[in-house]
Amino acid sequence: MAHQHGHHHGHHHHHEHDSSGKLRAVFFINLIFAILELIGGLLTNSMAILSDALHDLGDSMAIGLSWIFERISRKKRDKNFSYGYKRFSLISATISGLILFAGSVIIIIEAIPRFWNPEPVQTFGMLIFSVLGILVNGAAAWKMWGGKTANEKVVRWHLLEDVLGWVAVLIGSIVIHFTDWYFIDPLLSIGIAVFILFGVYRTLSETITIFLQAVPDDLSVKAIHDQLMTIDHVSDVHDIHVWTMDGQYNVLSCHLVVEDDASAQVVAAVKREARKVAASFGINHQTFEVETRDDVCEYEDC
């Protein structure tokens, strides 16, 4: 019978600008530091720093992608994308996650042979760069903290991996300096890589469930149904669909059944209350179809 749309814009747009700005800053911080690492790795003849520099360049690529796609995701809807471009931020989250996954696997593959055949490392150079690495990547990770989008979460894992990597290099350089136990370096690398793989797995699985239009974790179809059923004049609620565009922007569509003789004023009041219910659950975009008992719902799952 009738369709109604509700929108809540302001805060979300502000957050998107904020998110894009954070990603831009973190991208440049990471890229500049990766170039410094390459120079430092060559000067100190440290394979550990050189390999981390390559890893940081990979991170910079991933963060750059995130920044670009986050900007695209702010575009309004058009004839091609009726919901807008929000999902584009998920593409970079997926690519970044896969880069991080591949990087961690490569670190493990490289580190295992070194565990049995440890190579000497220049501990002083390692120590200086590890302190710099902790400060630079720590500042970048702190800047990304609290971000809710899939993009921000993946980038946060990139930066957390770097911070932990440098903490390991710092501890390793001190221990190796006093003991010459060179096997500690690859051992720490393996530990950190495994830890990061768990984080990437969790973030990628979240991104995939968004692509598959799963109900967001913090929403319950039953709770929304039960709340809609409390509205005056509503005798049934069915065909509820709840999904999220990007992990933040939530969408709801459903059918509300009212009495056969319901007036236009009653229908309007029902829709008004339904919008309030949707808003209370953090739904950003809702579509309600109001029908009577006589209306035949043509969808199988009604």
Protein Blocks (a to p, Z undefined) as FASTA:
>chain_A
ZZcddddfklmmmmmmmmmmmmmmmmmmmmmmmmmmmmmmmmnopaklmmmmmmmmmmmm
mmmmmmmmmmmmmpccdfklmnbjmlmmmmmmmmmmmmmmmmmmmmmmmmmmmmmmccdd
dfklmmmmmmmmmmmmmmmmmmmgoiabfklmmmmmmmmmmmmmmmmmmmmmmmmmmnop
aklmmmmmmmmmmmmmmmmmmmmmmmmmmmnopacfkbcfklmmmmmmmpghiabdehia
cddfkopaccddddddddfklcfklmmmmmmmmmmmmmmnopabdcdddddfklccfbfk
ZZ
